[in-house]
Amino acid sequence: MDALRERLRQRAVAGLTRSRRVTDGAQGAEQTVDGRRMLVFCSNDYLGLAADPRLVDAVRRGVSRYGVGSGAAHLICGHSHAHHALEEELAEFTGRERALLFSTGYMANLGVLGALLGRTDCLFEDRLNHASLLDGGLLARAPMKRYPHGDVAGLAGLLGAAEGQHKLIATDGVFSMDGDKAPLADLAAVAAEHAAMLMVDDAHGIGVLGPQGRGSVAAAGLDQTQVPILMGTLGKALGTAGAFVAGPEELIEALIQFARPYIYTTAMPAAIAEATRTSLQIAAEEEWRRERLFGLVQRFRQGARRIGLELLPSETPIQPILVGDSGVATSWAEALQRQGILLAAIRPPTVPKGGSRLRVTLSATHSPAQVEALLEVLAETAPATSA
């Protein structure tokens, strides 16, 4: 315990301690946080579906039919009709042969990389990939090479020099801390040139980008042949919980046989699968949600530039305000909270040293007036806290 206490002390001295907040009530543009009503700009509920009454009704129906818990792993007796139907609908939604449900996106990435790679293979990852992809690579024990962020030429050089039996490229579709999109068409071309499989973690693209919200891969015009491994989460734009992997028949069957996080994990509640079937349909049909969302993105970017904030080049609902120093980022976040606005200060080790930021995330539930309120407080807060 002494060693743990010292590690915690060092983190506190560095100003990097993480803490939890207690919310009350449904997700939305406004929430009760630690007993206080606040305007929230740090949720990944991009389409505003997490509290949609139609999803609530679907959960109720699911609980009435299936109960609360699934009781076992999918391969024992936990794979319900709701799970099976959702997998079929996700496969159709993404334009792939099959889909497989996982409990979380983190577990899905661990499962894919652990099942497909071994010591004689090679893994190539973007340097800014999500922690779950990096951890999955470490657990797979395949040699892992990280190419500079978005650097397709750099990746091609690494692929050309690699000697592994099988080659797999893994990338975020939308990078969660920067908000930018991977150059997927170029990555697919390089993958084909070097006989490598391409895996895309589209946690922040599914529901948001592409026709009918089918994600960043669809937005790039790529199919199952070009991107054989697609991972998406259900707890962000789709408003529920869990994740899926979609791809060819052989991929999904291999994951069922070899992906340990799938084999040895209790299935998500069937009621959640039932609610996701509803959210998937809403996300595909209600284009106004994406139109409203991207209108808010443009409004925020224009306003931020007007007041002199340094934004990263993101066209997605993830809009990071680059601050640099972790102490300043924390001060900004605390000042905003005093004004009734909740924003996340992102600091090392989540981002590189010197890359601390406020990560603004926008939702279709926000109003233009709420975005203007955020900009007004930022205009007052940023100069005061950075002076």
C-alpha positions in Angstrom: 0.0 0.0 0.0 2.9 2.4 0.6 3.9 2.2 -3.0 0.3 2.9 -4.1 0.1 5.9 -1.8 3.3 7.3 -3.3 2.0 6.9 -6.8 -1.2 8.6 -5.9 0.7 11.4 -4.2 2.8 12.0 -7.3 -0.2 12.1 -9.5 -1.8 14.7 -7.2 1.3 16.8 -7.1 1.4 16.8 -11.0 -2.3 18.0 -11.0 -3.4 14.9 -12.9 -5.7 13.2 -10.4 -8.9 11.9 -12.0 -12.2 12.2 -10.1 -15.8 11.1 -10.7 -18.9 13.2 -10.7 -22.3 11.9 -9.7 -25.2 12.7 -12.1 -28.9 12.4 -11.5 -31.6 12.0 -14.1 -31.5 11.2 -17.8 -28.8 12.1 -20.3 -29.4 15.4 -22.0 -28.0 18.9 -22.7 -28.7 19.7 -19.1 -28.1 17.4 -16.2 -27.9 17.4 -12.4 -24.2 17.0 -11.6 -23.1 16.6 -7.9 -26.5 18.1 -6.9 -26.3 21.1 -9.2 -28.1 21.7 -12.6 -25.5 22.2 -15.3 -25.2 22.6 -19.0 -23.2 19.6 -20.3 -20.8 19.6 -23.2 -18.8 16.4 -22.5 -21.3 13.6 -23.4 -20.9 11.2 -26.4 -24.7 11.1 -26.8 -24.2 12.7 -30.2 -27.7 12.1 -31.6 -29.5 12.6 -28.3 -30.9 9.1 -28.2 -29.8 8.0 -24.7 -33.1 9.3 -23.2 -35.4 9.0 -26.2 -38.8 7.8 -25.0 -38.9 5.2 -27.8 -35.7 3.6 -26.4 -37.2 3.7 -22.9 -40.3 1.9 -24.1 -38.2 -0.6 -26.0 -36.2 -1.4 -22.8 -39.5 -1.9 -20.8 -40.8 -4.3 -23.5 -37.5 -6.1 -23.4 -37.4 -6.4 -19.6 -41.0 -7.7 -19.7 -40.1 -10.4 -22.2 -36.5 -11.3 -21.2 -36.1 -10.1 -17.6 -33.1 -8.0 -16.5 -30.0 -10.2 -16.7 -29.0 -12.5 -19.6 -27.8 -15.1 -17.2 -24.8 -16.5 -19.1 -22.3 -15.9 -22.0 -23.6 -16.0 -25.6 -22.2 -19.5 -26.1 -23.9 -21.0 -23.0 -27.5 -19.8 -22.8 -27.3 -16.0 -22.9 -27.8 -15.4 -26.6 -31.5 -14.3 -27.0 -33.6 -13.6 -30.0 -33.1 -9.9 -29.3 -29.3 -10.3 -29.5 -29.5 -12.4 -32.7 -31.9 -10.0 -34.4 -29.7 -7.0 -33.5 -26.6 -8.7 -34.9 -28.5 -9.3 -38.2 -29.6 -5.7 -38.3 -26.1 -4.3 -37.5 -24.7 -6.5 -40.4 -27.3 -5.0 -42.8 -26.7 -1.5 -41.5 -23.0 -1.7 -42.0 -23.2 -3.6 -45.3 -21.4 -6.6 -44.0 -22.1 -10.4 -44.0 -22.3 -10.8 -40.2 -21.9 -8.9 -36.9 -21.1 -10.0 -33.4 -22.0 -8.3 -30.1 -19.5 -7.5 -27.4 -20.1 -6.1 -23.9 -17.9 -3.0 -24.6 -15.8 -1.5 -27.3 -12.7 -2.1 -25.2 -13.5 -5.8 -25.0 -14.3 -5.9 -28.7 -10.9 -4.5 -29.6 -9.1 -6.8 -27.2 -11.0 -9.8 -28.6 -10.3 -9.0 -32.2 -6.6 -8.5 -31.9 -6.1 -11.4 -29.5 -8.0 -13.7 -31.8 -6.4 -12.8 -35.1 -2.8 -12.1 -34.2 0.1 -14.1 -32.7 3.8 -13.8 -32.2 4.7 -14.4 -35.9 2.3 -11.6 -37.1 2.7 -7.8 -37.3 0.4 -5.1 -36.1 0.5 -1.5 -37.3 -1.3 1.2 -35.3 -1.8 5.0 -35.6 0.1 6.7 -32.8 -3.1 8.3 -31.6 -5.3 5.2 -31.5 -7.6 4.6 -28.5 -6.1 2.8 -25.5 -8.2 -0.3 -26.2 -6.5 -0.8 -29.6 -3.0 -0.3 -28.0 -3.8 -2.7 -25.1 -5.3 -5.2 -27.5 -2.0 -5.2 -29.4 0.0 -5.7 -26.3 -2.1 -8.6 -25.2 -1.9 -10.2 -28.7 1.9 -10.3 -28.3 2.4 -9.6 -32.0 5.2 -7.1 -32.8 3.5 -3.7 -32.9 4.7 -0.8 -34.9 3.1 2.7 -34.4 3.2 5.0 -37.3 2.9 8.8 -37.0 -0.6 10.1 -36.8 -2.4 9.9 -40.2 1.0 9.3 -42.0 0.1 6.9 -44.8 3.5 7.1 -46.3 5.2 6.3 -43.0 2.9 3.3 -42.6 3.8 2.1 -46.1 7.4 2.2 -45.2 6.8 0.1 -42.1 4.7 -2.4 -44.0 7.3 -2.8 -46.7 10.0 -3.6 -44.1 7.8 -6.0 -42.1 8.4 -9.7 -42.1 5.4 -11.0 -40.2 3.3 -13.9 -41.4 0.1 -11.8 -41.3 -0.2 -8.0 -41.3 -3.0 -6.0 -39.7 -3.5 -2.3 -39.7 -5.7 -0.9 -36.9 -6.9 2.7 -36.7 -9.6 4.8 -35.2 -12.1 6.1 -37.7 -12.6 9.3 -35.7 -9.9 10.0 -33.2 -11.6 10.5 -29.8 -9.3 13.2 -28.4 -8.6 15.2 -31.6 -11.9 14.7 -33.4 -10.2 14.3 -36.8 -10.9 11.5 -39.3 -8.5 8.8 -40.4 -7.5 8.9 -44.1 -9.4 5.7 -44.6 -9.3 5.5 -48.4 -5.5 5.9 -48.5 -5.1 3.4 -45.7 -7.3 0.9 -47.6 -5.1 1.3 -50.7 -1.9 0.8 -48.7 -3.4 -2.2 -47.0 -4.3 -3.8 -50.3 -0.9 -3.0 -51.8 0.9 -4.8 -48.9 -1.7 -7.7 -48.4 -2.6 -6.4 -45.0 -6.0 -6.5 -43.2 -7.5 -3.1 -42.2 -9.4 -2.8 -39.0 -11.4 0.4 -38.2 -12.6 1.3 -34.7 -15.5 3.5 -35.6 -16.8 4.2 -32.1 -17.2 7.9 -32.8 -18.3 7.6 -36.4 -21.2 5.1 -36.2 -24.5 7.0 -36.2 -22.8 10.3 -36.9 -21.0 10.1 -40.3 -21.9 8.7 -43.7 -25.2 8.0 -45.4 -27.9 7.2 -42.8 -25.2 7.4 -40.1 -23.5 4.2 -41.3 -20.1 5.6 -40.1 -16.7 6.8 -41.3 -16.0 3.7 -43.4 -19.3 4.3 -45.4 -18.5 8.0 -45.6 -15.2 7.1 -47.3 -17.0 4.8 -49.8 -15.3 1.6 -48.6 -16.8 -1.8 -48.5 -16.2 -5.1 -46.6 -13.4 -6.1 -49.0 -11.4 -2.9 -48.3 -12.2 -2.8 -44.6 -12.8 -6.4 -43.5 -12.9 -5.6 -39.7 -15.3 -2.9 -38.5 -15.8 -2.2 -34.8 -18.5 0.1 -33.6 -19.9 1.0 -30.2 -23.5 1.3 -29.2 -23.2 3.6 -26.2 -22.3 6.8 -28.0 -24.5 8.0 -30.9 -26.8 5.0 -30.7 -27.5 5.8 -27.0 -27.5 2.4 -25.4 -24.5 0.2 -24.4 -22.2 -2.4 -25.7 -20.3 -2.9 -29.0 -20.1 -5.0 -32.2 -17.7 -6.2 -34.7 -18.9 -6.6 -38.3 -17.2 -8.3 -41.3 -17.0 -11.4 -43.4 -18.5 -14.7 -42.3 -15.0 -16.2 -41.6 -14.1 -13.3 -39.3 -17.2 -13.5 -37.2 -16.9 -17.3 -36.9 -13.2 -17.0 -35.9 -14.2 -14.5 -33.2 -16.8 -16.8 -31.8 -14.2 -19.6 -31.6 -11.1 -17.7 -30.5 -12.0 -14.2 -29.0 -11.7 -14.7 -25.2 -13.5 -11.5 -24.2 -16.5 -12.9 -26.2 -16.3 -16.5 -25.0 -15.9 -15.8 -21.3 -18.2 -12.7 -20.8 -21.8 -12.7 -19.8 -24.0 -11.3 -22.6 -25.4 -7.8 -22.4 -29.0 -7.7 -21.1 -31.4 -8.6 -23.9 -33.5 -5.5 -23.1 -30.5 -3.4 -24.1 -30.2 -5.2 -27.4 -33.9 -4.6 -27.9 -33.5 -0.9 -27.3 -30.6 -0.8 -29.7 -32.7 -2.2 -32.4 -35.0 0.8 -32.0 -32.1 3.3 -31.9 -30.5 1.8 -35.0 -33.7 2.4 -36.9 -34.1 5.9 -35.6 -30.5 6.8 -36.4 -30.9 5.6 -40.0 -34.3 7.3 -40.6 -34.0 10.7 -38.7 -31.5 12.6 -40.8 -32.5 15.8 -39.1 -30.5 14.8 -36.1 -27.2 14.8 -38.0 -28.2 18.0 -39.9 -28.8 19.7 -36.6 -25.6 18.3 -35.0 -23.4 19.5 -37.8 -25.1 22.9 -37.8 -24.1 23.2 -34.2 -20.6 22.1 -35.0 -20.2 25.0 -37.5 -21.8 27.5 -35.1 -19.4 26.5 -32.4 -16.3 26.6 -34.6 -17.2 30.0 -36.0 -17.8 31.4 -32.6 -14.6 29.9 -31.1 -12.6 31.5 -33.9 -14.3 34.8 -33.3 -13.2 34.9 -29.7 -9.6 33.6 -30.5 -9.7 30.1 -29.2 -7.3 27.6 -30.6 -9.2 24.6 -32.1 -7.9 21.5 -33.6 -8.9 20.8 -37.3 -12.0 18.7 -36.5 -15.2 18.5 -38.6 -16.9 16.1 -36.1 -18.9 16.7 -32.9 -15.6 16.4 -31.0 -14.2 19.9 -30.8 -11.0 20.1 -28.7 -9.8 23.6 -27.5 -6.1 23.3 -27.3 -4.7 24.7 -24.0 -1.3 23.1 -23.6 -0.6 23.2 -19.9 -2.5 20.7 -17.8 -2.9 23.2 -14.9 -4.4 25.8 -17.2 -6.8 23.3 -18.7 -7.9 22.3 -15.2 -8.4 25.9 -14.2 -10.5 26.6 -17.3 -12.7 23.6 -16.6 -13.2 24.6 -13.0 -14.0 28.2 -14.0 -16.6 26.9 -16.4 -18.1 24.7 -13.8 -18.6 27.7 -11.5 -20.6 29.2 -14.3 -22.7 26.1 -14.6 -21.0 24.4 -17.6 -19.5 21.0 -17.5 -16.5 20.3 -19.8 -13.8 17.7 -19.5 -10.2 18.8 -19.1 -8.1 16.2 -21.0 -4.6 15.9 -19.6 -1.6 13.5 -19.9 -1.4 10.6 -20.1 -4.6 10.6 -22.1 -2.9 13.1 -24.4 0.8 13.9 -24.9 2.6 16.2 -22.5 1.9 19.8 -23.6 -1.3 18.7 -25.4 -3.9 19.3 -22.6 -7.2 20.6 -23.8 -10.9 21.1 -23.1 -12.8 18.5 -25.1 -16.1 20.0 -26.2 -18.6 17.4 -27.5 -21.8 18.5 -29.1 -25.2 16.7 -29.3 -28.4 17.1 -31.3 -30.1 17.8 -28.0 -28.2 21.1 -27.6 -29.9 24.2 -28.9 -28.1 27.1 -30.7 -28.8 29.3 -27.7 -26.9 26.8 -25.4 -23.9 26.8 -27.8 -23.9 30.6 -27.7 -24.1 30.4 -23.9 -21.0 28.2 -23.9 -19.1 30.6 -26.2 -20.1 33.6 -24.1 -18.7 31.9 -20.9 -15.6 30.8 -22.7 -14.9 34.3 -23.9 -15.1 35.5 -20.3 -13.3 32.6 -18.8 -10.3 31.9 -21.1 -8.6 35.2 -20.8 -9.1 35.4 -17.0 -7.7 31.9 -16.3 -4.8 32.2 -18.7 -3.7 35.6 -17.6 
